[in-house]
């Protein structure tokens, strides 16, 4: 797929959705915002109108700052981690089981207004990477460290920064993760082996497998290696996944009748 020399943004919309749905700060009437007894800001849920406004402002701002001419966006659909759950039943078991109550409204709005694509049977990270590898002149737009450590040039919308990762750097990051694990996803890696240890050894497929076997023994080591590899490896392709056509981006002027500094974006 090639759209001349246009720059095509491939968006991880899940993280953007949370930025949109984050509650509003509560004004205290004295030029500041209410805080709890520990000094933390107090937030209240956005109204549906505020969610739509936040969605418009956030999506347009990210796309405009990225300098893209076209975009493709993906958001979580159904059965998204099936092949990983089949391999490791406790994958992401420490994550919340239910989506925030505003999630469905924001998701439906982004799908209907911005043609964002829900992803079924694979995770959004997988869809983003497959699209990036399929669509020429494209780049990843995300804040997720796993996506930002893939080979290529990527745009971090939270920090408004670009980052280029070589193939060697991407491979090193992945194999070090196989040693360290990702506790947030329920992937433990090799117990007792942290980043300092991973930095000391030359992490490759073979060397990391050797580490697993050394720690767990041959049979269990190969099993744990395979389970963690399946959970951590972002897919390069998927048989039933069709990469959608990019959508042309035109900057939309967002009119705001009055300034509302309590409306929380990112």
Buried (B, 14 or more C-beta within 10 A) or exposed (E): EEBEEBBBBBBBBBBBBBBBBBBBBBEEEEEEBEEEEEEEBEBEBBEEEBBBBBBBBBBBBBBEEBEBBBBBBBBBBEEBBEBBBEBBEEBBEEEEEEEBEBBEBBBEBBBEEBEBBBBBBBBBBBBBBBBBBBBEBBBBBBBBEBBBBBBBEBBBBEEEEEEEBEEEEBBBBBBBBBBBBBEEBBBEBBEEBEEEBBEEBEBEEEEBBBBBBEBBEEEEBBBBBBBBBBBBBBBEEBEEBEBBEBBEBEEEEEEEEEEEEBBBEB
